[in-house]
Amino acid sequence: MFISNLEFMTGKKVIKHLGLVQGSSVRAKHAGKDIMSGIKNMFGGELTAYTELLHESREEATNRMIQQAESIGANAVLNVRYSTSSITAGAAEIYVYGTAVVLDMNSDEFSQ
């Protein structure tokens, strides 16, 4: 499965447009990590617990989008975008969406 934030895949021809696919993940903060991050926030620096949490959420949301794309016969998702929103105190959603397409993997539009 090819994933790209571009609207096209260089050298490949879109032969079928399958529509919007999406995936999301909602995660809550761990109370213990939240306390430690709060202390670190007072002194500055990266809040690694939150960085890891968001990384895992992005991976899970992306995998869900890919599963949806595969289920409708896509071999690529183009124009992929991510969004993050706060759901409630201590919980956030990662939402990813893109356009599922079938690319002609044998084409090379730019070959001579």
N, CA and C atoms as an extended XYZ file, in Angstrom:
336
Properties=species:S:1:pos:R:3:atomname:S:1:resname:S:1:resid:I:1 pbc="F F F"
N         0.855       -1.181        0.000 N   MET     1
C         0.000        0.000        0.000 CA  MET     1
C         0.896        1.238        0.000 C   MET     1
N         0.701        2.081       -0.994 N   PHE     2
C         1.434        3.342       -1.065 CA  PHE     2
C         0.611        4.419       -0.360 C   PHE     2
N         1.274        5.192        0.477 N   ILE     3
C         0.644        6.285        1.207 CA  ILE     3
C         1.425        7.553        0.895 C   ILE     3
N         0.718        8.618        0.516 N   SER     4
C         1.399        9.865        0.182 CA  SER     4
C         0.534       11.062        0.544 C   SER     4
N         1.190       12.137        0.950 N   ASN     5
C         0.456       13.372        1.188 CA  ASN     5
C         0.318       14.196       -0.094 C   ASN     5
N         0.871       13.703       -1.190 N   LEU     6
C         0.714       14.355       -2.493 CA  LEU     6
C        -0.605       13.931       -3.127 C   LEU     6
N        -1.063       14.709       -4.080 N   GLU     7
C        -2.312       14.396       -4.770 CA  GLU     7
C        -2.124       13.370       -5.879 C   GLU     7
N        -0.882       12.990       -6.157 N   PHE     8
C        -0.577       12.035       -7.215 CA  PHE     8
C         0.679       11.271       -6.817 C   PHE     8
N         0.931       10.170       -7.507 N   MET     9
C         2.154        9.399       -7.299 CA  MET     9
C         2.980        9.565       -8.561 C   MET     9
N         4.106       10.200       -8.431 N   THR    10
C         4.947       10.504       -9.586 CA  THR    10
C         5.201        9.253      -10.416 C   THR    10
N         4.901        9.360      -11.690 N   GLY    11
C         5.153        8.277      -12.629 CA  GLY    11
C         4.080        7.202      -12.669 C   GLY    11
N         3.073        7.299      -11.811 N   LYS    12
C         2.005        6.295      -11.787 CA  LYS    12
C         0.674        6.942      -12.153 C   LYS    12
N        -0.121        6.202      -12.881 N   LYS    13
C        -1.404        6.690      -13.356 CA  LYS    13
C        -2.526        6.167      -12.455 C   LYS    13
N        -3.407        7.057      -12.031 N   VAL    14
C        -4.589        6.649      -11.268 CA  VAL    14
C        -5.592        6.068      -12.260 C   VAL    14
N        -5.943        4.800      -12.060 N   ILE    15
C        -6.897        4.168      -12.980 CA  ILE    15
C        -8.290        4.038      -12.372 C   ILE    15
N        -8.375        4.230      -11.051 N   LYS    16
C        -9.688        4.168      -10.415 CA  LYS    16
C        -9.659        4.966       -9.116 C   LYS    16
N       -10.661        5.809       -8.950 N   HIS    17
C       -10.839        6.614       -7.751 CA  HIS    17
C       -11.892        5.918       -6.893 C   HIS    17
N       -11.535        5.566       -5.648 N   LEU    18
C       -12.454        4.805       -4.791 CA  LEU    18
C       -13.089        5.633       -3.681 C   LEU    18
N       -12.624        6.852       -3.495 N   GLY    19
C       -13.248        7.728       -2.513 CA  GLY    19
C       -12.455        7.899       -1.232 C   GLY    19
N       -13.079        8.569       -0.293 N   LEU    20
C       -12.463        8.913        0.976 CA  LEU    20
C       -12.338        7.693        1.877 C   LEU    20
N       -11.177        7.544        2.488 N   VAL    21
C       -10.971        6.551        3.540 CA  VAL    21
C       -10.432        7.290        4.759 C   VAL    21
N       -10.692        6.728        5.937 N   GLN    22
C       -10.282        7.410        7.155 CA  GLN    22
C        -9.998        6.417        8.270 C   GLN    22
N        -9.308        6.899        9.270 N   GLY    23
C        -9.046        6.124       10.470 CA  GLY    23
C        -8.878        7.080       11.631 C   GLY    23
N        -9.186        6.617       12.823 N   SER    24
C        -9.012        7.476       13.983 CA  SER    24
C        -8.622        6.651       15.196 C   SER    24
N        -8.080        7.337       16.171 N   SER    25
C        -7.709        6.722       17.434 CA  SER    25
C        -7.890        7.767       18.528 C   SER    25
N        -8.568        7.390       19.596 N   VAL    26
C        -8.742        8.278       20.746 CA  VAL    26
C        -7.970        7.666       21.895 C   VAL    26
N        -7.089        8.441       22.473 N   ARG    27
C        -6.259        7.965       23.574 CA  ARG    27
C        -6.366        8.908       24.759 C   ARG    27
N        -6.283        8.326       25.939 N   ALA    28
C        -6.273        9.109       27.176 CA  ALA    28
C        -4.887        9.047       27.789 C   ALA    28
N        -4.566       10.086       28.539 N   LYS    29
C        -3.281       10.136       29.220 CA  LYS    29
C        -3.287        9.183       30.415 C   LYS    29
N        -2.152        8.617       30.726 N   HIS    30
C        -1.944        7.773       31.890 CA  HIS    30
C        -1.674        8.691       33.083 C   HIS    30
N        -2.384        8.498       34.183 N   ALA    31
C        -2.284        9.403       35.336 CA  ALA    31
C        -0.849        9.550       35.839 C   ALA    31
N        -0.121        8.439       35.936 N   GLY    32
C         1.266        8.492       36.420 CA  GLY    32
C         2.163        9.277       35.478 C   GLY    32
N         2.027        9.038       34.204 N   LYS    33
C         2.822        9.765       33.215 CA  LYS    33
C         2.416       11.233       33.179 C   LYS    33
N         1.119       11.493       33.438 N   ASP    34
C         0.630       12.868       33.439 CA  ASP    34
C         1.280       13.677       34.566 C   ASP    34
N         1.419       13.073       35.717 N   ILE    35
C         2.059       13.754       36.852 CA  ILE    35
C         3.515       14.060       36.532 C   ILE    35
N         4.238       13.062       36.009 N   MET    36
C         5.650       13.264       35.678 CA  MET    36
C         5.806       14.307       34.570 C   MET    36
N         4.911       14.306       33.602 N   SER    37
C         4.979       15.289       32.519 CA  SER    37
C         4.694       16.688       33.046 C   SER    37
N         3.779       16.782       34.016 N   GLY    38
C         3.473       18.072       34.626 CA  GLY    38
C         4.685       18.656       35.330 C   GLY    38
N         5.437       17.809       36.010 N   ILE    39
C         6.666       18.256       36.685 CA  ILE    39
C         7.687       18.699       35.645 C   ILE    39
N         7.859       17.898       34.610 N   LYS    40
C         8.825       18.242       33.563 CA  LYS    40
C         8.434       19.532       32.849 C   LYS    40
N         7.131       19.756       32.715 N   ASN    41
C         6.639       20.953       32.046 CA  ASN    41
C         7.080       22.223       32.781 C   ASN    41
N         7.220       22.131       34.094 N   MET    42
C         7.661       23.298       34.873 CA  MET    42
C         9.104       23.682       34.555 C   MET    42
N         9.916       22.695       34.195 N   PHE    43
C        11.339       22.935       33.964 CA  PHE    43
C        11.699       22.992       32.479 C   PHE    43
N        10.767       22.638       31.636 N   GLY    44
C        11.009       22.668       30.193 CA  GLY    44
C        11.512       21.342       29.666 C   GLY    44
N        11.491       21.203       28.374 N   GLY    45
C        11.951       19.980       27.720 CA  GLY    45
C        10.804       19.226       27.078 C   GLY    45
N        11.169       18.211       26.327 N   GLU    46
C        10.168       17.407       25.618 CA  GLU    46
C         9.394       16.537       26.593 C   GLU    46
N         8.108       16.465       26.395 N   LEU    47
C         7.249       15.592       27.186 CA  LEU    47
C         7.160       14.255       26.446 C   LEU    47
N         8.152       13.400       26.663 N   THR    48
C         8.295       12.174       25.876 CA  THR    48
C         7.107       11.228       26.018 C   THR    48
N         6.458       11.221       27.185 N   ALA    49
C         5.294       10.343       27.354 CA  ALA    49
C         4.196       10.734       26.372 C   ALA    49
N         4.005       12.041       26.169 N   TYR    50
C         2.984       12.506       25.235 CA  TYR    50
C         3.420       12.297       23.794 C   TYR    50
N         4.698       12.471       23.531 N   THR    51
C         5.218       12.224       22.186 CA  THR    51
C         4.966       10.776       21.789 C   THR    51
N         5.266        9.843       22.691 N   GLU    52
C         5.037        8.413       22.433 CA  GLU    52
C         3.553        8.124       22.253 C   GLU    52
N         2.711        8.741       23.093 N   LEU    53
C         1.268        8.533       23.013 CA  LEU    53
C         0.731        8.963       21.650 C   LEU    53
N         1.143       10.129       21.189 N   LEU    54
C         0.674       10.616       19.890 CA  LEU    54
C         1.231        9.789       18.741 C   LEU    54
N         2.488        9.339       18.867 N   HIS    55
C         3.079        8.483       17.828 CA  HIS    55
C         2.280        7.186       17.693 C   HIS    55
N         1.972        6.548       18.821 N   GLU    56
C         1.196        5.305       18.795 CA  GLU    56
C        -0.203        5.546       18.214 C   GLU    56
N        -0.802        6.669       18.562 N   SER    57
C        -2.136        6.994       18.050 CA  SER    57
C        -2.115        7.209       16.546 C   SER    57
N        -1.088        7.917       16.040 N   ARG    58
C        -0.973        8.130       14.594 CA  ARG    58
C        -0.814        6.798       13.867 C   ARG    58
N         0.018        5.912       14.406 N   GLU    59
C         0.211        4.599       13.779 CA  GLU    59
C        -1.099        3.817       13.736 C   GLU    59
N        -1.823        3.814       14.851 N   GLU    60
C        -3.078        3.069       14.906 CA  GLU    60
C        -4.110        3.652       13.937 C   GLU    60
N        -4.250        4.968       13.906 N   ALA    61
C        -5.198        5.610       12.995 CA  ALA    61
C        -4.824        5.330       11.540 C   ALA    61
N        -3.523        5.412       11.229 N   THR    62
C        -3.053        5.149        9.862 CA  THR    62
C        -3.342        3.709        9.466 C   THR    62
N        -3.076        2.768       10.357 N   ASN    63
C        -3.356        1.358       10.063 CA  ASN    63
C        -4.844        1.121        9.810 C   ASN    63
N        -5.695        1.812       10.540 N   ARG    64
C        -7.138        1.671       10.330 CA  ARG    64
C        -7.547        2.230        8.967 C   ARG    64
N        -6.930        3.343        8.565 N   MET    65
C        -7.211        3.905        7.248 CA  MET    65
C        -6.761        2.934        6.155 C   MET    65
N        -5.578        2.362        6.313 N   ILE    66
C        -5.053        1.405        5.341 CA  ILE    66
C        -5.965        0.192        5.235 C   ILE    66
N        -6.432       -0.330        6.361 N   GLN    67
C        -7.348       -1.471        6.341 CA  GLN    67
C        -8.621       -1.150        5.572 C   GLN    67
N        -9.145        0.058        5.777 N   GLN    68
C       -10.346        0.455        5.058 CA  GLN    68
C       -10.066        0.549        3.556 C   GLN    68
N        -8.920        1.122        3.194 N   ALA    69
C        -8.550        1.243        1.778 CA  ALA    69
C        -8.391       -0.137        1.134 C   ALA    69
N        -7.721       -1.046        1.828 N   GLU    70
C        -7.533       -2.404        1.290 CA  GLU    70
C        -8.870       -3.115        1.114 C   GLU    70
N        -9.805       -2.876        2.038 N   SER    71
C       -11.097       -3.567        1.972 CA  SER    71
C       -11.928       -3.153        0.758 C   SER    71
N       -11.625       -1.995        0.179 N   ILE    72
C       -12.365       -1.569       -1.023 CA  ILE    72
C       -11.536       -1.709       -2.295 C   ILE    72
N       -10.366       -2.341       -2.179 N   GLY    73
C        -9.579       -2.661       -3.363 CA  GLY    73
C        -8.516       -1.653       -3.758 C   GLY    73
N        -8.195       -0.722       -2.899 N   ALA    74
C        -7.180        0.290       -3.218 CA  ALA    74
C        -5.774       -0.291       -3.067 C   ALA    74
N        -4.841        0.256       -3.840 N   ASN    75
C        -3.428       -0.075       -3.628 CA  ASN    75
C        -2.626        1.163       -3.245 C   ASN    75
N        -3.348        2.301       -3.061 N   ALA    76
C        -2.689        3.534       -2.624 CA  ALA    76
C        -3.711        4.465       -1.979 C   ALA    76
N        -3.212        5.310       -1.083 N   VAL    77
C        -4.019        6.383       -0.505 CA  VAL    77
C        -3.233        7.666       -0.721 C   VAL    77
N        -3.842        8.589       -1.439 N   LEU    78
C        -3.184        9.847       -1.779 CA  LEU    78
C        -3.806       11.010       -1.024 C   LEU    78
N        -3.089       12.122       -0.997 N   ASN    79
C        -3.552       13.358       -0.358 CA  ASN    79
C        -3.902       13.126        1.118 C   ASN    79
N        -3.052       12.383        1.820 N   VAL    80
C        -3.290       12.019        3.217 CA  VAL    80
C        -3.075       13.232        4.121 C   VAL    80
N        -3.994       13.401        5.066 N   ARG    81
C        -3.936       14.500        6.029 CA  ARG    81
C        -4.215       13.970        7.433 C   ARG    81
N        -3.592       14.597        8.422 N   TYR    82
C        -3.793       14.257        9.831 CA  TYR    82
C        -4.408       15.440       10.560 C   TYR    82
N        -5.226       15.128       11.538 N   SER    83
C        -5.831       16.152       12.376 CA  SER    83
C        -5.834       15.645       13.822 C   SER    83
N        -5.650       16.546       14.747 N   THR    84
C        -5.686       16.211       16.167 CA  THR    84
C        -6.708       17.101       16.843 C   THR    84
N        -7.506       16.511       17.726 N   SER    85
C        -8.465       17.318       18.475 CA  SER    85
C        -8.597       16.789       19.892 C   SER    85
N        -8.926       17.676       20.778 N   SER    86
C        -9.154       17.316       22.173 CA  SER    86
C       -10.590       16.828       22.304 C   SER    86
N       -10.768       15.654       22.892 N   ILE    87
C       -12.099       15.077       23.063 CA  ILE    87
C       -12.676       15.488       24.419 C   ILE    87
N       -11.869       15.328       25.449 N   THR    88
C       -12.230       15.693       26.812 CA  THR    88
C       -10.932       15.941       27.562 C   THR    88
N       -11.011       16.401       28.779 N   ALA    89
C        -9.787       16.639       29.553 CA  ALA    89
C        -8.989       15.340       29.647 C   ALA    89
N        -7.788       15.373       29.125 N   GLY    90
C        -6.916       14.203       29.209 CA  GLY    90
C        -7.045       13.215       28.072 C   GLY    90
N        -7.861       13.486       27.051 N   ALA    91
C        -8.005       12.562       25.927 CA  ALA    91
C        -7.974       13.341       24.613 C   ALA    91
N        -7.323       12.739       23.620 N   ALA    92
C        -7.208       13.377       22.311 CA  ALA    92
C        -7.491       12.367       21.213 C   ALA    92
N        -7.978       12.882       20.081 N   GLU    93
C        -8.228       12.047       18.914 CA  GLU    93
C        -7.236       12.417       17.820 C   GLU    93
N        -6.687       11.392       17.190 N   ILE    94
C        -5.920       11.560       15.962 CA  ILE    94
C        -6.818       11.043       14.846 C   ILE    94
N        -7.014       11.860       13.838 N   TYR    95
C        -7.861       11.503       12.704 CA  TYR    95
C        -7.016       11.625       11.448 C   TYR    95
N        -7.037       10.601       10.608 N   VAL    96
C        -6.287       10.612        9.351 CA  VAL    96
C        -7.248       10.264        8.224 C   VAL    96
N        -7.085       10.947        7.095 N   TYR    97
C        -7.963       10.682        5.960 CA  TYR    97
C        -7.218       10.925        4.661 C   TYR    97
N        -7.705       10.293        3.605 N   GLY    98
C        -7.099       10.448        2.296 CA  GLY    98
C        -8.004        9.876        1.221 C   GLY    98
N        -7.521        9.914       -0.005 N   THR    99
C        -8.273        9.421       -1.151 CA  THR    99
C        -7.742        8.059       -1.561 C   THR    99
N        -8.602        7.052       -1.492 N   ALA   100
C        -8.232        5.704       -1.901 CA  ALA   100
C        -8.297        5.608       -3.421 C   ALA   100
N        -7.244        5.069       -4.014 N   VAL   101
C        -7.178        4.933       -5.466 CA  VAL   101
C        -6.552        3.591       -5.831 C   VAL   101
N        -6.725        3.245       -7.095 N   VAL   102
C        -5.989        2.126       -7.683 CA  VAL   102
C        -5.017        2.744       -8.670 C   VAL   102
N        -3.740        2.489       -8.450 N   LEU   103
C        -2.696        2.970       -9.354 CA  LEU   103
C        -2.312        1.867      -10.320 C   LEU   103
N        -2.002        2.240      -11.544 N   ASP   104
C        -1.442        1.309      -12.513 CA  ASP   104
C         0.037        1.181      -12.179 C   ASP   104
N         0.402        0.109      -11.515 N   MET   105
C         1.776       -0.063      -11.043 CA  MET   105
C         2.734       -0.376      -12.184 C   MET   105
N         2.209       -0.712      -13.350 N   ASN   106
C         3.062       -0.994      -14.506 CA  ASN   106
C         3.341        0.255      -15.331 C   ASN   106
N         2.601        1.316      -15.064 N   SER   107
C         2.792        2.532      -15.866 CA  SER   107
C         3.981        3.316      -15.363 C   SER   107
N         4.538        4.045      -16.256 N   ASP   108
C         5.596        5.002      -15.930 CA  ASP   108
C         5.356        6.180      -16.860 C   ASP   108
N         4.488        7.089      -16.434 N   GLU   109
C         4.029        8.175      -17.281 CA  GLU   109
C         5.155        9.040      -17.808 C   GLU   109
N         6.305        9.022      -17.147 N   PHE   110
C         7.381        9.931      -17.526 CA  PHE   110
C         8.494        9.243      -18.293 C   PHE   110
N         8.312        7.962      -18.634 N   SER   111
C         9.362        7.277      -19.383 CA  SER   111
C         9.318        7.678      -20.856 C   SER   111
N        10.452        7.588      -21.527 N   GLN   112
C        10.553        7.976      -22.926 CA  GLN   112
C        10.340        6.771      -23.810 C   GLN   112
